[in-house]
């Protein structure tokens, strides 16, 4: 993810938007390494303490949208 802070913020806003199309679009513009990094971070947001409930809910929604996409892509 070699982007400006504004671009990174926009990507994360889309990833955590709870809107399947936005989540997938943001994820698909990333390179494979960045996609792995995002997935790991989302999984940490869901499983680790210290995240706000709304953040956790958004991360769960993103993982669900991406899980469904990854299954469809296979």
Phi and psi in degrees as a GROMACS rama.xvg file:
@    title "Ramachandran Plot"
@    xaxis  label "Phi"
@    yaxis  label "Psi"
@TYPE xy
-99.2229  79.7471  UNK-2
-134.06  166.689  UNK-3
-74.5833  161.934  UNK-4
-56.3166  -36.4142  UNK-5
-66.4262  -41.1522  UNK-6
-65.9978  -41.6199  UNK-7
-63.3444  -41.6768  UNK-8
-62.5102  -41.7066  UNK-9
-64.497  -41.2832  UNK-10
-62.5091  -47.8719  UNK-11
-66.79  -34.7844  UNK-12
-60.0177  -42.8407  UNK-13
-69.2432  -42.6266  UNK-14
-61.3903  -33.8195  UNK-15
-101.957  16.4867  UNK-16
-76.04  -18.3753  UNK-17
70.7662  14.4602  UNK-18
-110.274  112.641  UNK-19
-51.147  -47.3255  UNK-20
-62.6529  -42.542  UNK-21
-67.0473  -41.1584  UNK-22
-59.7675  -50.1098  UNK-23
-65.0899  -40.5307  UNK-24
-62.0847  -47.1903  UNK-25
-62.9961  -42.2097  UNK-26
-65.4926  -40.7276  UNK-27
-71.0038  -18.956  UNK-28
-81.2195  -10.844  UNK-29
-82.9987  150.981  UNK-30
-74.709  168.542  UNK-31
-58.1738  -42.415  UNK-32
-62.8897  -43.7979  UNK-33
-66.8727  -36.5463  UNK-34
-60.5217  -44.0653  UNK-35
-60.9056  -43.7619  UNK-36
-60.8291  -44.1427  UNK-37
-63.023  -46.7141  UNK-38
-59.8158  -43.818  UNK-39
-63.187  -40.834  UNK-40
-66.5012  -42.9012  UNK-41
-61.248  -40.6311  UNK-42
-64.2187  -37.8683  UNK-43
-66.4778  -39.4574  UNK-44
-60.3237  -35.9297  UNK-45
-76.5401  -36.8848  UNK-46
-100.68  -24.5715  UNK-47
-93.7012  151.808  UNK-48
-75.2456  164.832  UNK-49
101.68  -8.76334  UNK-50
-95.0867  144.678  UNK-51
-68.8361  150.188  UNK-52
-53.6183  -40.0062  UNK-53
-66.0119  -37.7587  UNK-54
-65.124  -43.1697  UNK-55
-62.0346  -43.6018  UNK-56
-62.7336  -42.5766  UNK-57
-64.7238  -41.1248  UNK-58
-64.6204  -41.0909  UNK-59
-61.368  -43.4051  UNK-60
-63.4068  -40.7338  UNK-61
-63.9655  -45.7115  UNK-62
-61.565  -39.3972  UNK-63
-64.8123  -45.4364  UNK-64
-61.3769  -41.4246  UNK-65
-74.751  -36.0977  UNK-66
-60.0936  -46.1429  UNK-67
-62.9759  -38.2091  UNK-68
-67.218  -45.2215  UNK-69
-61.8378  -36.982  UNK-70
-66.6285  -43.8856  UNK-71
-65.4101  -33.6708  UNK-72
-71.9217  -19.8831  UNK-73
